[in-house]
Amino acid sequence: MGLVSGLVVYILLWWWVFLMTLPFGAKAPDAVETGHATSAPAKPMLWWKAGITTLIAGILFAIVYWIIVSEIINLDTA
């Protein structure tokens, strides 16, 4: 796996995991302020979710990298 393809795989894994973590801990506020969406979370904790996402995506990337390098799944067409 080259540098660019590895980076693309990591970025895709990161976004996939990040979008999966967004609903966790999201609670709508009791009193909604004027102009705010009623479904907007009171405390979204985005930095915490981004950190957890980075850790999980790193672990998943290591697994994917190992599968590709050990040729369990061969991506060469020739």
C-alpha positions in Angstrom: 0.0 0.0 0.0 1.4 3.3 -1.0 1.4 6.5 1.0 -1.5 8.2 -0.9 -3.7 5.1 -0.9 -2.9 4.6 2.8 -3.9 8.2 3.6 -7.1 7.8 1.6 -8.0 4.6 3.5 -7.3 6.3 6.9 -9.3 9.4 6.0 -12.3 7.2 4.8 -12.1 5.1 8.0 -11.9 8.3 10.1 -15.0 9.9 8.6 -16.9 6.6 8.8 -16.2 6.2 12.5 -16.7 9.9 13.2 -20.2 9.9 11.7 -21.0 6.8 13.7 -20.0 8.4 17.0 -21.9 11.6 16.5 -25.2 10.3 18.0 -23.6 9.0 21.2 -24.4 11.3 24.2 -26.4 13.7 22.1 -29.3 15.1 24.1 -31.6 17.8 23.1 -31.8 20.8 25.5 -34.8 21.1 27.8 -35.3 24.8 26.8 -34.7 25.6 23.2 -33.5 29.1 22.4 -35.1 31.1 19.7 -33.5 30.5 16.3 -32.0 27.1 17.4 -33.1 23.8 16.0 -35.1 21.7 18.4 -33.0 18.7 17.7 -29.6 20.4 18.2 -27.6 18.8 21.0 -26.9 20.9 24.1 -23.3 19.6 24.4 -22.1 17.8 21.3 -18.6 17.0 22.7 -17.1 17.1 19.2 -13.4 17.3 20.4 -13.9 14.2 22.6 -15.6 12.3 19.7 -12.8 13.4 17.3 -10.2 12.0 19.7 -11.9 8.7 20.2 -12.5 8.5 16.4 -8.8 9.1 15.8 -7.9 6.2 18.1 -10.5 3.8 16.6 -9.6 4.7 13.0 -5.9 4.1 13.8 -6.7 0.6 15.1 -8.9 -0.1 12.1 -6.2 1.2 9.7 -3.6 -1.1 11.3 -5.9 -4.1 10.8 -6.6 -3.1 7.1 -2.9 -2.4 6.5 -2.0 -5.8 7.9 -4.6 -7.6 5.7 -3.4 -5.8 2.6 0.4 -6.3 3.3 0.0 -9.9 4.3 -2.0 -10.4 1.0 -5.0 -12.0 2.7 -6.8 -9.8 0.2 -4.8 -9.0 -2.9 -5.7 -5.8 -4.6 -3.4 -6.3 -7.6 -5.2 -7.0 -10.9 -2.2 -8.4 -12.7 
